[in-house]
Amino acid sequence: MSLPDPLRRRLSSFSRTVFTDSHPTGPQYPGDRTDNEIVSSLPLQMSLYFNVYFFPFWWLSTVIMLHLKYPVLSDYYKFILVTIMILASLIEVIRLYLGYMGNLQEKVPELAGFWLLSLLLQLPTILFLLFNEGLKIQPLERAVHIIFALFLTFQVIAAFVTLKRMVNKLATHFHLNEFDQLEEHPAPDFYSLGKEERAVSMAARGSR
């Protein structure tokens, strides 16, 4: 399972725009290769690993608390909480999958999708559940929401740093490939041309 090509292209373009370092610190010489450099983040991967095991506990705790306090909630908050639980569950499954794929396999579009889902959707949702007192937050809910928010905050920061490294590595690799192609197929030098070719070139310049 992979992202659709149009979405991959958009995420790749977004990553190059946002995460490219304007002052690269990569290799400055052709011999300094980056092909074997590992840019996956171990802290991010550990966070995702524990997040996978924590999420079912968070979901079960939130559902139980929702069931207990459901009768005392207003119709407005009943609808909001049920909708949030459905959307947050679906987003979390997709988010964790993209995080694993993007970090372990060093895929920029997948990791960029993970970062965007974490920052723009999941983190605001958890903060809403944590700080909106109209939801009649119970102690168990507050505890699991705080842990979830810490996971998300750390992952947003770690994914941002990892994306910058991945994008800069790809940019460096691209420039090194261009340099290799120039070395293999150098442009013809004017003074290495034959007399007839040189004359034709001079005539063409004179006609301009």
C-alpha positions in Angstrom: 0.0 0.0 0.0 1.4 3.4 -1.0 0.3 6.9 -1.5 -1.3 7.9 -4.8 1.1 9.4 -7.3 -0.5 12.9 -7.4 -0.5 13.1 -3.6 3.1 11.9 -3.5 4.2 14.6 -6.0 2.4 17.3 -3.9 4.0 16.1 -0.7 7.4 15.9 -2.3 7.1 19.4 -3.6 5.9 20.6 -0.2 8.8 18.9 1.5 11.4 20.5 -0.9 9.8 23.9 -0.3 9.6 23.7 3.5 12.4 21.5 4.6 15.3 22.3 2.2 18.1 23.9 4.1 19.2 27.2 2.5 22.7 26.7 4.0 23.4 23.0 3.3 26.0 21.3 5.5 26.3 18.2 3.3 29.4 17.0 1.4 31.2 19.7 -0.5 33.3 17.4 -2.7 32.3 14.7 -5.1 34.1 12.0 -3.1 32.0 12.6 0.0 29.2 10.2 -0.9 25.9 10.2 1.0 24.5 7.0 -0.5 25.1 4.9 2.6 24.2 7.6 5.1 21.3 6.6 7.3 18.9 9.5 8.0 16.1 7.6 9.7 15.5 8.8 13.3 15.8 6.2 16.0 14.1 8.4 18.7 11.2 9.0 16.3 10.9 5.2 15.6 11.0 4.4 19.3 8.2 7.0 19.8 6.1 5.5 17.1 6.7 2.0 18.5 5.4 2.9 21.9 2.6 5.0 20.4 1.3 1.9 18.6 0.9 0.1 21.9 -0.4 3.2 23.7 -3.1 4.0 21.2 -5.5 1.1 22.0 -5.2 1.9 25.7 -6.0 5.6 24.9 -9.0 4.6 22.7 -10.4 2.1 25.2 -10.1 4.6 28.1 -11.7 7.4 26.1 -14.6 5.2 24.9 -15.3 4.0 28.5 -15.3 7.5 29.9 -17.5 8.7 27.0 -20.0 5.9 27.8 -20.1 6.8 31.5 -20.6 10.5 31.0 -22.7 10.4 27.9 -26.0 10.9 29.6 -24.9 14.1 31.3 -23.5 15.7 28.1 -25.4 18.1 26.0 -26.5 17.0 22.6 -23.9 19.4 21.0 -21.0 17.8 22.9 -22.3 14.3 22.3 -22.2 14.8 18.6 -18.7 16.4 18.8 -17.2 13.7 20.9 -18.6 10.8 18.8 -17.4 12.5 15.6 -13.9 13.2 17.1 -13.5 9.6 18.3 -14.3 8.2 14.8 -12.1 10.7 12.9 -9.2 10.5 15.4 -9.2 6.7 15.3 -9.0 6.7 11.5 -6.4 9.5 11.3 -4.2 7.7 13.9 -4.1 4.5 12.0 -3.1 6.3 8.8 -0.7 8.6 10.7 1.2 5.7 12.3 1.4 3.8 9.1 2.8 6.8 7.2 5.3 7.4 10.1 6.6 3.9 10.0 6.9 3.8 6.2 8.4 7.3 6.0 11.0 6.9 8.7 12.1 3.3 8.2 12.2 3.4 4.4 13.3 7.1 4.2 10.4 8.1 2.1 9.9 11.8 2.1 6.2 12.0 0.9 5.1 9.5 3.6 7.0 11.2 6.4 5.7 14.6 5.3 2.1 13.3 5.3 2.8 11.9 8.8 4.1 15.3 10.0 1.1 17.2 8.5 -1.5 14.8 10.0 0.3 15.1 13.4 0.6 18.9 13.4 -2.6 20.0 11.7 -5.2 17.4 12.7 -4.2 15.1 15.6 -2.5 17.5 17.9 -5.2 20.1 17.8 -7.8 17.4 18.3 -6.1 16.1 21.4 -5.6 19.6 22.8 -9.3 20.2 22.3 -10.2 17.1 24.3 -7.7 18.0 27.0 -8.6 21.7 27.6 -12.3 22.0 26.8 -14.0 21.8 30.2 -17.4 21.6 28.6 -16.6 18.0 27.8 -16.6 17.2 31.5 -13.1 15.7 31.5 -12.5 12.9 33.9 -9.1 12.3 35.6 -8.4 9.2 33.5 -9.2 11.1 30.3 -6.9 13.9 31.3 -4.0 11.6 32.0 -4.2 9.7 28.7 -4.7 12.9 26.7 -1.6 14.4 28.3 0.5 11.4 27.4 -0.9 11.4 23.8 -0.2 15.1 23.5 3.4 14.5 24.6 3.8 11.8 22.0 2.5 14.0 19.3 4.6 17.0 20.3 7.8 15.0 20.3 6.9 13.3 17.0 6.2 16.6 15.3 9.6 18.0 16.3 11.5 14.7 15.6 9.8 14.3 12.2 10.6 17.9 11.3 14.3 17.4 12.0 14.3 14.0 10.1 12.6 15.5 7.1 15.1 18.3 6.8 17.9 15.7 6.8 16.2 13.5 4.3 15.4 16.4 1.9 19.0 17.7 2.2 20.4 14.2 1.5 18.2 13.9 -1.6 19.3 17.3 -2.8 23.0 16.5 -2.3 22.6 13.2 -4.0 20.9 14.9 -7.0 23.7 17.4 -7.3 26.4 14.7 -7.1 24.6 12.8 -9.9 24.7 15.9 -12.0 28.4 16.3 -11.3 29.0 12.6 -12.3 27.2 13.1 -15.5 29.3 16.1 -16.4 32.4 14.2 -15.7 31.3 11.3 -17.9 30.0 13.5 -20.7 32.0 16.8 -20.5 30.9 19.7 -22.7 33.2 20.1 -25.8 35.8 22.7 -25.3 36.1 25.4 -28.0 39.8 25.0 -28.4 39.5 21.2 -28.8 37.4 21.6 -31.9 38.8 21.0 -35.3 39.7 23.9 -37.6 36.5 23.5 -39.7 34.3 23.3 -36.6 36.1 26.3 -35.1 35.6 28.3 -38.3 31.9 27.5 -38.4 31.5 28.5 -34.7 33.3 31.8 -35.4 31.2 32.5 -38.4 28.0 31.8 -36.4 29.2 34.3 -33.8 30.0 36.9 -36.4 26.6 36.6 -38.0 25.0 37.5 -34.7 
